[in-house]
Amino acid sequence: MNDRKLYLGVDLGGTNIAVGISDAGGNLSGKLSRPTPRGTGSIISAIAGACEQSLADAGLSVSDIDSLGVGVPGTIYPEGVVSYACNLGMKNVQLAKLLSERMGLPVFVENDGNCAAVGEYLVGCGRDAKSLLCVTIGTGVGGGFVENGRLFRGANGCGVELGHMVIEYGGRLCACSRRGCFETYASATALIRDCCEYIDSAPNSQCAAIAAERGGVDGRTIFLAMDAGDSGAGRVFGRYASYLACGLTNLVNIFQPELICIGGGISAQGERLLAPVRAILAEEGYARDCDVRAELVRARLGNDAGIIGAALLGRLKGEEIQ
């Protein structure tokens, strides 16, 4: 029997289920990933099977584990009910109860953006901060807000849906049915779309050549083109950075956190991404003349933020993260 407290964490996505075992410091073992099946029953079985395999790989058993946490891309009620998760086909699913019965463990379920925020707050870039706003940039824009150890969820579990704040009234259509949402301009998907549009308009550009050489466009293409001296690519990125800064400035004005961190694959660009955004925040933020202003930083936990944060939902159960 291991005398350390250990926690199972699950990052449940529309494509993959990522699982790992974390200690209280966020150190992972037994990490693995499996495809996400269709259907609630199949998903629960897949989560349980992945957790069991993770434990076996780490030489542990369920008796070594304090609790299980699951991050879900959807609306979650505090008792662990998935109210709605469109990409998973879940509606009013008692996920915590069903998994607890299957695994014999206490189970905590949260929105995946909230999980990333919990992970960064407890063991990542925000561990010395009293308040942290975590913004994750990927297919969409998500995140979570933690202040004095408490998650902000809203009255219905839909709080801090950062990506669905409008920054361009009447702008591009969003999957949520509104127009001009933050994520339609500042997600990695948006940057890829902007890059594709640029290539269509400049087929002889270095950006087009790089995309052809690499077999298509991804989140790195525009940066590689900038490295190659493509000035048009620089303009595309500049426009993207201005939209990102617009949304982040709005969020800082609303929450005024001690730290605002950027996660997701694009955060790997580091200061190349953050510096121009930080300059706009410094110029346009409402608190620009205050002695205390939000500090913009890169998230530390990378792609493991969701697993670690989900696992650590149980670390402070009944104490702080509630």
Short mmCIF file of the C-alpha atoms (twelve columns), coordinates in Angstrom:
data_MODEL
# 
_entry.id   MODEL 
# 
loop_
_atom_site.group_PDB 
_atom_site.id 
_atom_site.type_symbol 
_atom_site.label_atom_id 
_atom_site.label_alt_id 
_atom_site.label_comp_id 
_atom_site.label_asym_id 
_atom_site.label_seq_id 
_atom_site.Cartn_x 
_atom_site.Cartn_y 
_atom_site.Cartn_z 
_atom_site.pdbx_PDB_model_num 
ATOM 1   C CA . MET A 1   0.000   0.000  0.000   1 
ATOM 2   C CA . ASN A 2   1.401   3.381  -1.023  1 
ATOM 3   C CA . ASP A 3   1.279   5.919  1.838   1 
ATOM 4   C CA . ARG A 4   1.331   8.911  -0.545  1 
ATOM 5   C CA . LYS A 5   -1.979  10.320 -1.670  1 
ATOM 6   C CA . LEU A 6   -2.477  9.459  -5.311  1 
ATOM 7   C CA . TYR A 7   -5.245  10.549 -7.638  1 
ATOM 8   C CA . LEU A 8   -6.506  9.258  -10.972 1 
ATOM 9   C CA . GLY A 9   -7.185  11.904 -13.576 1 
ATOM 10  C CA . VAL A 10  -9.112  11.596 -16.848 1 
ATOM 11  C CA . ASP A 11  -9.191  14.151 -19.645 1 
ATOM 12  C CA . LEU A 12  -12.248 13.085 -21.646 1 
ATOM 13  C CA . GLY A 13  -12.204 14.493 -25.163 1 
ATOM 14  C CA . GLY A 14  -14.295 13.977 -28.241 1 
ATOM 15  C CA . THR A 15  -11.407 12.116 -29.889 1 
ATOM 16  C CA . ASN A 16  -9.329  10.611 -27.079 1 
ATOM 17  C CA . ILE A 17  -9.513  9.657  -23.417 1 
ATOM 18  C CA . ALA A 18  -6.255  10.579 -21.660 1 
ATOM 19  C CA . VAL A 19  -5.589  9.067  -18.228 1 
ATOM 20  C CA . GLY A 20  -2.852  9.410  -15.652 1 
ATOM 21  C CA . ILE A 21  -2.062  9.028  -11.945 1 
ATOM 22  C CA . SER A 22  -0.935  12.154 -10.117 1 
ATOM 23  C CA . ASP A 23  0.539   12.714 -6.710  1 
ATOM 24  C CA . ALA A 24  -0.314  15.881 -4.781  1 
ATOM 25  C CA . GLY A 25  2.478   17.737 -6.577  1 
ATOM 26  C CA . GLY A 26  1.184   16.996 -10.059 1 
ATOM 27  C CA . ASN A 27  3.790   14.369 -10.918 1 
ATOM 28  C CA . LEU A 28  2.262   11.908 -13.386 1 
ATOM 29  C CA . SER A 29  2.694   8.186  -13.869 1 
ATOM 30  C CA . GLY A 30  0.803   5.537  -15.790 1 
ATOM 31  C CA . LYS A 31  -0.175  7.990  -18.512 1 
ATOM 32  C CA . LEU A 32  -1.990  6.568  -21.531 1 
ATOM 33  C CA . SER A 33  -4.527  7.523  -24.182 1 
ATOM 34  C CA . ARG A 34  -7.335  5.630  -25.883 1 
ATOM 35  C CA . PRO A 35  -9.863  6.575  -28.584 1 
ATOM 36  C CA . THR A 36  -13.177 7.874  -27.299 1 
ATOM 37  C CA . PRO A 37  -16.023 5.533  -28.310 1 
ATOM 38  C CA . ARG A 38  -19.574 6.616  -29.047 1 
ATOM 39  C CA . GLY A 39  -22.373 6.162  -26.543 1 
ATOM 40  C CA . THR A 40  -22.487 6.908  -22.810 1 
ATOM 41  C CA . GLY A 41  -22.188 3.280  -21.706 1 
ATOM 42  C CA . SER A 42  -19.216 2.678  -23.977 1 
ATOM 43  C CA . ILE A 43  -17.523 5.864  -22.765 1 
ATOM 44  C CA . ILE A 44  -17.897 4.860  -19.115 1 
ATOM 45  C CA . SER A 45  -16.508 1.401  -19.860 1 
ATOM 46  C CA . ALA A 46  -13.612 2.931  -21.797 1 
ATOM 47  C CA . ILE A 47  -12.781 5.320  -18.937 1 
ATOM 48  C CA . ALA A 48  -12.852 2.497  -16.402 1 
ATOM 49  C CA . GLY A 49  -10.748 0.259  -18.628 1 
ATOM 50  C CA . ALA A 50  -8.187  3.000  -19.245 1 
ATOM 51  C CA . CYS A 51  -7.960  3.721  -15.503 1 
ATOM 52  C CA . GLU A 52  -7.458  0.043  -14.732 1 
ATOM 53  C CA . GLN A 53  -4.730  -0.208 -17.371 1 
ATOM 54  C CA . SER A 54  -3.046  2.935  -16.029 1 
ATOM 55  C CA . LEU A 55  -2.982  1.460  -12.542 1 
ATOM 56  C CA . ALA A 56  -1.602  -1.837 -13.838 1 
ATOM 57  C CA . ASP A 57  1.123   -0.039 -15.806 1 
ATOM 58  C CA . ALA A 58  2.143   1.861  -12.661 1 
ATOM 59  C CA . GLY A 59  2.090   -1.253 -10.487 1 
ATOM 60  C CA . LEU A 60  -0.800  0.093  -8.393  1 
ATOM 61  C CA . SER A 61  -4.336  -0.931 -7.490  1 
ATOM 62  C CA . VAL A 62  -7.544  0.973  -6.767  1 
ATOM 63  C CA . SER A 63  -6.759  0.751  -3.040  1 
ATOM 64  C CA . ASP A 64  -3.760  3.035  -3.624  1 
ATOM 65  C CA . ILE A 65  -5.952  5.796  -5.070  1 
ATOM 66  C CA . ASP A 66  -7.674  8.543  -3.084  1 
ATOM 67  C CA . SER A 67  -10.140 9.679  -5.754  1 
ATOM 68  C CA . LEU A 68  -10.859 9.888  -9.466  1 
ATOM 69  C CA . GLY A 69  -11.384 13.173 -11.315 1 
ATOM 70  C CA . VAL A 70  -12.768 13.603 -14.839 1 
ATOM 71  C CA . GLY A 71  -12.601 16.650 -17.070 1 
ATOM 72  C CA . VAL A 72  -15.427 16.851 -19.626 1 
ATOM 73  C CA . PRO A 73  -15.924 19.358 -22.465 1 
ATOM 74  C CA . GLY A 74  -19.414 20.403 -21.476 1 
ATOM 75  C CA . THR A 75  -21.714 21.827 -18.837 1 
ATOM 76  C CA . ILE A 76  -21.341 20.094 -15.475 1 
ATOM 77  C CA . TYR A 77  -23.569 20.355 -12.423 1 
ATOM 78  C CA . PRO A 78  -21.731 20.387 -9.046  1 
ATOM 79  C CA . GLU A 79  -22.922 16.868 -8.151  1 
ATOM 80  C CA . GLY A 80  -21.032 15.476 -11.156 1 
ATOM 81  C CA . VAL A 81  -23.881 15.354 -13.648 1 
ATOM 82  C CA . VAL A 82  -22.963 16.109 -17.264 1 
ATOM 83  C CA . SER A 83  -25.827 18.399 -18.192 1 
ATOM 84  C CA . TYR A 84  -24.724 18.664 -21.817 1 
ATOM 85  C CA . ALA A 85  -21.625 17.696 -23.771 1 
ATOM 86  C CA . CYS A 86  -22.446 17.958 -27.470 1 
ATOM 87  C CA . ASN A 87  -19.223 16.393 -28.765 1 
ATOM 88  C CA . LEU A 88  -19.790 13.315 -26.601 1 
ATOM 89  C CA . GLY A 89  -23.528 12.919 -27.113 1 
ATOM 90  C CA . MET A 90  -24.096 13.260 -23.364 1 
ATOM 91  C CA . LYS A 91  -27.149 14.912 -21.815 1 
ATOM 92  C CA . ASN A 92  -28.085 14.687 -18.125 1 
ATOM 93  C CA . VAL A 93  -25.637 11.838 -17.474 1 
ATOM 94  C CA . GLN A 94  -24.813 11.062 -13.817 1 
ATOM 95  C CA . LEU A 95  -21.194 10.468 -14.673 1 
ATOM 96  C CA . ALA A 96  -19.760 10.770 -11.149 1 
ATOM 97  C CA . LYS A 97  -22.301 8.300  -9.727  1 
ATOM 98  C CA . LEU A 98  -21.909 5.787  -12.560 1 
ATOM 99  C CA . LEU A 99  -18.106 5.863  -12.474 1 
ATOM 100 C CA . SER A 100 -18.009 5.701  -8.682  1 
ATOM 101 C CA . GLU A 101 -20.132 2.544  -8.763  1 
ATOM 102 C CA . ARG A 102 -17.879 1.060  -11.445 1 
ATOM 103 C CA . MET A 103 -14.517 1.983  -9.879  1 
ATOM 104 C CA . GLY A 104 -15.299 1.960  -6.151  1 
ATOM 105 C CA . LEU A 105 -13.809 5.440  -5.723  1 
ATOM 106 C CA . PRO A 106 -15.022 8.953  -4.946  1 
ATOM 107 C CA . VAL A 107 -15.429 10.657 -8.330  1 
ATOM 108 C CA . PHE A 108 -15.318 14.371 -9.140  1 
ATOM 109 C CA . VAL A 109 -16.408 15.695 -12.532 1 
ATOM 110 C CA . GLU A 110 -15.664 19.169 -13.889 1 
ATOM 111 C CA . ASN A 111 -15.596 21.088 -17.123 1 
ATOM 112 C CA . ASP A 112 -12.261 20.450 -18.842 1 
ATOM 113 C CA . GLY A 113 -11.359 24.161 -18.874 1 
ATOM 114 C CA . ASN A 114 -11.950 24.297 -15.124 1 
ATOM 115 C CA . CYS A 115 -9.694  21.279 -14.713 1 
ATOM 116 C CA . ALA A 116 -6.868  22.995 -16.579 1 
ATOM 117 C CA . ALA A 117 -7.322  26.030 -14.317 1 
ATOM 118 C CA . VAL A 118 -7.226  23.853 -11.177 1 
ATOM 119 C CA . GLY A 119 -4.035  22.163 -12.343 1 
ATOM 120 C CA . GLU A 120 -2.267  25.432 -13.117 1 
ATOM 121 C CA . TYR A 121 -3.504  27.009 -9.875  1 
ATOM 122 C CA . LEU A 122 -2.382  24.155 -7.629  1 
ATOM 123 C CA . VAL A 123 0.878   22.967 -9.202  1 
ATOM 124 C CA . GLY A 124 1.515   25.088 -12.316 1 
ATOM 125 C CA . CYS A 125 2.095   28.747 -13.011 1 
ATOM 126 C CA . GLY A 126 -0.475  29.909 -10.442 1 
ATOM 127 C CA . ARG A 127 0.644   28.027 -7.356  1 
ATOM 128 C CA . ASP A 128 1.844   31.241 -5.688  1 
ATOM 129 C CA . ALA A 129 -1.128  33.326 -6.851  1 
ATOM 130 C CA . LYS A 130 -4.419  34.037 -5.113  1 
ATOM 131 C CA . SER A 131 -6.361  34.305 -8.370  1 
ATOM 132 C CA . LEU A 132 -5.759  32.772 -11.773 1 
ATOM 133 C CA . LEU A 133 -7.614  33.028 -15.057 1 
ATOM 134 C CA . CYS A 134 -6.567  30.172 -17.334 1 
ATOM 135 C CA . VAL A 135 -7.262  30.509 -21.076 1 
ATOM 136 C CA . THR A 136 -6.771  27.418 -23.236 1 
ATOM 137 C CA . ILE A 137 -6.400  27.923 -26.974 1 
ATOM 138 C CA . GLY A 138 -7.083  24.946 -29.193 1 
ATOM 139 C CA . THR A 139 -9.957  23.904 -31.438 1 
ATOM 140 C CA . GLY A 140 -11.909 26.533 -29.522 1 
ATOM 141 C CA . VAL A 141 -11.134 28.850 -26.608 1 
ATOM 142 C CA . GLY A 142 -11.903 27.665 -23.095 1 
ATOM 143 C CA . GLY A 143 -10.624 28.083 -19.580 1 
ATOM 144 C CA . GLY A 144 -11.492 28.612 -15.967 1 
ATOM 145 C CA . PHE A 145 -11.152 31.066 -13.101 1 
ATOM 146 C CA . VAL A 146 -9.938  30.211 -9.602  1 
ATOM 147 C CA . GLU A 147 -9.861  32.763 -6.776  1 
ATOM 148 C CA . ASN A 148 -8.740  31.991 -3.233  1 
ATOM 149 C CA . GLY A 149 -8.987  28.290 -3.984  1 
ATOM 150 C CA . ARG A 150 -12.544 28.355 -5.318  1 
ATOM 151 C CA . LEU A 151 -13.683 27.692 -8.864  1 
ATOM 152 C CA . PHE A 152 -16.155 30.063 -10.441 1 
ATOM 153 C CA . ARG A 153 -18.863 27.952 -12.106 1 
ATOM 154 C CA . GLY A 154 -21.887 30.217 -12.375 1 
ATOM 155 C CA . ALA A 155 -25.370 29.302 -11.192 1 
ATOM 156 C CA . ASN A 156 -25.823 26.609 -13.844 1 
ATOM 157 C CA . GLY A 157 -22.315 25.242 -14.406 1 
ATOM 158 C CA . CYS A 158 -21.870 27.337 -17.558 1 
ATOM 159 C CA . GLY A 159 -19.640 29.996 -16.010 1 
ATOM 160 C CA . VAL A 160 -16.446 31.158 -17.726 1 
ATOM 161 C CA . GLU A 161 -17.327 30.047 -21.249 1 
ATOM 162 C CA . LEU A 162 -14.600 32.389 -22.424 1 
ATOM 163 C CA . GLY A 163 -14.760 31.498 -26.091 1 
ATOM 164 C CA . HIS A 164 -18.324 32.694 -26.507 1 
ATOM 165 C CA . MET A 165 -17.811 36.349 -25.684 1 
ATOM 166 C CA . VAL A 166 -18.438 38.405 -28.833 1 
ATOM 167 C CA . ILE A 167 -15.501 40.562 -29.939 1 
ATOM 168 C CA . GLU A 168 -16.692 41.297 -33.508 1 
ATOM 169 C CA . TYR A 169 -20.387 42.110 -33.577 1 
ATOM 170 C CA . GLY A 170 -22.054 40.424 -36.551 1 
ATOM 171 C CA . GLY A 171 -18.774 38.661 -37.363 1 
ATOM 172 C CA . ARG A 172 -17.984 35.071 -38.267 1 
ATOM 173 C CA . LEU A 173 -20.553 32.421 -37.383 1 
ATOM 174 C CA . CYS A 174 -19.628 30.373 -34.315 1 
ATOM 175 C CA . ALA A 175 -20.613 26.787 -33.557 1 
ATOM 176 C CA . CYS A 176 -22.694 28.160 -30.668 1 
ATOM 177 C CA . SER A 177 -24.856 29.980 -33.291 1 
ATOM 178 C CA . ARG A 178 -23.722 33.490 -32.327 1 
ATOM 179 C CA . ARG A 179 -21.588 35.631 -34.614 1 
ATOM 180 C CA . GLY A 180 -18.217 37.121 -33.788 1 
ATOM 181 C CA . CYS A 181 -17.318 34.962 -30.780 1 
ATOM 182 C CA . PHE A 182 -13.809 35.193 -29.344 1 
ATOM 183 C CA . GLU A 183 -12.961 31.638 -30.391 1 
ATOM 184 C CA . THR A 184 -13.887 32.293 -34.032 1 
ATOM 185 C CA . TYR A 185 -11.008 34.820 -34.133 1 
ATOM 186 C CA . ALA A 186 -8.502  33.682 -31.492 1 
ATOM 187 C CA . SER A 187 -8.552  29.857 -31.442 1 
ATOM 188 C CA . ALA A 188 -5.904  27.725 -33.129 1 
ATOM 189 C CA . THR A 189 -8.637  26.815 -35.601 1 
ATOM 190 C CA . ALA A 190 -9.041  30.507 -36.418 1 
ATOM 191 C CA . LEU A 191 -5.303  30.957 -36.978 1 
ATOM 192 C CA . ILE A 192 -5.237  27.936 -39.305 1 
ATOM 193 C CA . ARG A 193 -8.220  29.353 -41.211 1 
ATOM 194 C CA . ASP A 194 -6.499  32.740 -41.511 1 
ATOM 195 C CA . CYS A 195 -3.351  31.025 -42.768 1 
ATOM 196 C CA . CYS A 196 -5.326  29.072 -45.393 1 
ATOM 197 C CA . GLU A 197 -7.032  32.258 -46.574 1 
ATOM 198 C CA . TYR A 198 -3.660  33.953 -46.904 1 
ATOM 199 C CA . ILE A 199 -2.275  31.052 -48.937 1 
ATOM 200 C CA . ASP A 200 -5.320  31.187 -51.224 1 
ATOM 201 C CA . SER A 201 -4.641  34.884 -51.819 1 
ATOM 202 C CA . ALA A 202 -0.864  34.442 -52.191 1 
ATOM 203 C CA . PRO A 203 -0.208  31.025 -53.791 1 
ATOM 204 C CA . ASN A 204 3.415   31.932 -54.566 1 
ATOM 205 C CA . SER A 205 4.232   32.996 -51.015 1 
ATOM 206 C CA . GLN A 206 6.742   31.304 -48.748 1 
ATOM 207 C CA . CYS A 207 3.819   30.362 -46.527 1 
ATOM 208 C CA . ALA A 208 2.205   28.461 -49.391 1 
ATOM 209 C CA . ALA A 209 5.491   26.698 -50.139 1 
ATOM 210 C CA . ILE A 210 5.947   25.696 -46.492 1 
ATOM 211 C CA . ALA A 211 2.394   24.339 -46.314 1 
ATOM 212 C CA . ALA A 212 2.933   22.313 -49.487 1 
ATOM 213 C CA . GLU A 213 6.237   20.934 -48.195 1 
ATOM 214 C CA . ARG A 214 4.699   19.936 -44.851 1 
ATOM 215 C CA . GLY A 215 1.576   18.415 -46.367 1 
ATOM 216 C CA . GLY A 216 -0.898  21.044 -45.183 1 
ATOM 217 C CA . VAL A 217 -1.521  23.853 -42.732 1 
ATOM 218 C CA . ASP A 218 -1.365  23.525 -38.955 1 
ATOM 219 C CA . GLY A 219 -0.845  25.858 -36.010 1 
ATOM 220 C CA . ARG A 220 2.892   26.199 -36.707 1 
ATOM 221 C CA . THR A 221 2.681   27.095 -40.393 1 
ATOM 222 C CA . ILE A 222 2.277   30.840 -39.978 1 
ATOM 223 C CA . PHE A 223 5.217   30.977 -37.556 1 
ATOM 224 C CA . LEU A 224 7.471   28.979 -39.866 1 
ATOM 225 C CA . ALA A 225 6.548   31.360 -42.680 1 
ATOM 226 C CA . MET A 226 7.433   34.335 -40.497 1 
ATOM 227 C CA . ASP A 227 10.786  32.689 -39.764 1 
ATOM 228 C CA . ALA A 228 11.328  32.451 -43.512 1 
ATOM 229 C CA . GLY A 229 10.766  36.194 -43.885 1 
ATOM 230 C CA . ASP A 230 7.217   36.114 -45.270 1 
ATOM 231 C CA . SER A 231 5.916   39.603 -44.481 1 
ATOM 232 C CA . GLY A 232 2.356   38.654 -45.389 1 
ATOM 233 C CA . ALA A 233 2.463   35.899 -42.792 1 
ATOM 234 C CA . GLY A 234 3.593   38.504 -40.288 1 
ATOM 235 C CA . ARG A 235 0.526   40.596 -41.052 1 
ATOM 236 C CA . VAL A 236 -1.736  37.568 -40.624 1 
ATOM 237 C CA . PHE A 237 -0.210  36.863 -37.223 1 
ATOM 238 C CA . GLY A 238 -0.416  40.529 -36.240 1 
ATOM 239 C CA . ARG A 239 -4.140  40.574 -36.936 1 
ATOM 240 C CA . TYR A 240 -4.613  37.317 -35.020 1 
ATOM 241 C CA . ALA A 241 -2.632  38.669 -32.043 1 
ATOM 242 C CA . SER A 242 -4.775  41.817 -31.986 1 
ATOM 243 C CA . TYR A 243 -7.963  39.741 -31.767 1 
ATOM 244 C CA . LEU A 244 -6.450  37.570 -29.054 1 
ATOM 245 C CA . ALA A 245 -5.425  40.682 -27.128 1 
ATOM 246 C CA . CYS A 246 -8.889  42.207 -27.542 1 
ATOM 247 C CA . GLY A 247 -10.535 39.197 -25.918 1 
ATOM 248 C CA . LEU A 248 -7.930  38.879 -23.178 1 
ATOM 249 C CA . THR A 249 -8.227  42.580 -22.355 1 
ATOM 250 C CA . ASN A 250 -11.981 42.138 -21.955 1 
ATOM 251 C CA . LEU A 251 -11.421 39.176 -19.650 1 
ATOM 252 C CA . VAL A 252 -8.847  41.009 -17.547 1 
ATOM 253 C CA . ASN A 253 -11.210 43.976 -17.248 1 
ATOM 254 C CA . ILE A 254 -13.942 41.647 -15.970 1 
ATOM 255 C CA . PHE A 255 -11.978 39.384 -13.619 1 
ATOM 256 C CA . GLN A 256 -8.854  41.420 -12.747 1 
ATOM 257 C CA . PRO A 257 -6.924  38.245 -11.823 1 
ATOM 258 C CA . GLU A 258 -3.461  38.247 -10.351 1 
ATOM 259 C CA . LEU A 259 -2.344  36.007 -13.217 1 
ATOM 260 C CA . ILE A 260 -3.794  35.213 -16.628 1 
ATOM 261 C CA . CYS A 261 -2.156  32.213 -18.267 1 
ATOM 262 C CA . ILE A 262 -2.327  30.961 -21.834 1 
ATOM 263 C CA . GLY A 263 -2.358  27.226 -22.496 1 
ATOM 264 C CA . GLY A 264 -2.899  24.988 -25.486 1 
ATOM 265 C CA . GLY A 265 -0.541  24.074 -28.301 1 
ATOM 266 C CA . ILE A 266 -0.035  27.641 -29.499 1 
ATOM 267 C CA . SER A 267 1.373   28.622 -26.104 1 
ATOM 268 C CA . ALA A 268 4.545   26.770 -27.138 1 
ATOM 269 C CA . GLN A 269 5.401   29.927 -29.101 1 
ATOM 270 C CA . GLY A 270 6.119   31.587 -25.755 1 
ATOM 271 C CA . GLU A 271 7.054   35.246 -25.838 1 
ATOM 272 C CA . ARG A 272 6.639   35.370 -29.580 1 
ATOM 273 C CA . LEU A 273 2.923   35.052 -28.918 1 
ATOM 274 C CA . LEU A 274 2.726   36.729 -25.522 1 
ATOM 275 C CA . ALA A 275 4.856   39.843 -26.060 1 
ATOM 276 C CA . PRO A 276 2.623   41.588 -28.645 1 
ATOM 277 C CA . VAL A 277 -0.483  40.608 -26.687 1 
ATOM 278 C CA . ARG A 278 1.049   41.889 -23.450 1 
ATOM 279 C CA . ALA A 279 1.834   45.232 -25.099 1 
ATOM 280 C CA . ILE A 280 -1.823  45.707 -26.071 1 
ATOM 281 C CA . LEU A 281 -2.992  44.667 -22.601 1 
ATOM 282 C CA . ALA A 282 -0.677  47.254 -21.055 1 
ATOM 283 C CA . GLU A 283 -2.054  49.968 -23.314 1 
ATOM 284 C CA . GLU A 284 -5.766  49.115 -23.295 1 
ATOM 285 C CA . GLY A 285 -6.480  47.406 -19.966 1 
ATOM 286 C CA . TYR A 286 -8.798  49.329 -17.655 1 
ATOM 287 C CA . ALA A 287 -6.347  48.952 -14.748 1 
ATOM 288 C CA . ARG A 288 -3.358  50.158 -16.813 1 
ATOM 289 C CA . ASP A 289 -2.632  52.968 -14.319 1 
ATOM 290 C CA . CYS A 290 -3.019  50.788 -11.221 1 
ATOM 291 C CA . ASP A 291 -0.045  49.584 -9.211  1 
ATOM 292 C CA . VAL A 292 -1.418  46.029 -9.339  1 
ATOM 293 C CA . ARG A 293 -2.225  44.644 -12.793 1 
ATOM 294 C CA . ALA A 294 -2.822  41.172 -14.163 1 
ATOM 295 C CA . GLU A 295 0.354   39.440 -15.302 1 
ATOM 296 C CA . LEU A 296 0.159   37.507 -18.577 1 
ATOM 297 C CA . VAL A 297 2.182   34.268 -18.502 1 
ATOM 298 C CA . ARG A 298 2.450   30.963 -20.309 1 
ATOM 299 C CA . ALA A 299 0.791   27.940 -18.708 1 
ATOM 300 C CA . ARG A 300 3.321   25.431 -17.343 1 
ATOM 301 C CA . LEU A 301 1.584   22.068 -17.495 1 
ATOM 302 C CA . GLY A 302 1.256   21.829 -21.264 1 
ATOM 303 C CA . ASN A 303 -0.890  19.019 -22.632 1 
ATOM 304 C CA . ASP A 304 -1.010  17.385 -19.191 1 
ATOM 305 C CA . ALA A 305 -2.962  20.250 -17.605 1 
ATOM 306 C CA . GLY A 306 -6.320  18.539 -18.131 1 
ATOM 307 C CA . ILE A 307 -5.235  15.217 -16.626 1 
ATOM 308 C CA . ILE A 308 -3.424  16.792 -13.672 1 
ATOM 309 C CA . GLY A 309 -6.216  19.242 -12.945 1 
ATOM 310 C CA . ALA A 310 -8.853  16.524 -13.111 1 
ATOM 311 C CA . ALA A 311 -6.818  14.303 -10.789 1 
ATOM 312 C CA . LEU A 312 -6.288  17.104 -8.278  1 
ATOM 313 C CA . LEU A 313 -9.986  17.930 -8.018  1 
ATOM 314 C CA . GLY A 314 -9.823  15.540 -5.078  1 
ATOM 315 C CA . ARG A 315 -6.696  16.992 -3.486  1 
ATOM 316 C CA . LEU A 316 -8.511  19.699 -1.624  1 
ATOM 317 C CA . LYS A 317 -12.006 18.242 -1.511  1 
ATOM 318 C CA . GLY A 318 -13.912 19.822 1.319   1 
ATOM 319 C CA . GLU A 319 -11.132 22.333 1.892   1 
ATOM 320 C CA . GLU A 320 -10.608 24.744 -0.981  1 
ATOM 321 C CA . ILE A 321 -11.425 23.657 -4.552  1 
ATOM 322 C CA . GLN A 322 -15.202 23.286 -4.246  1 
# 
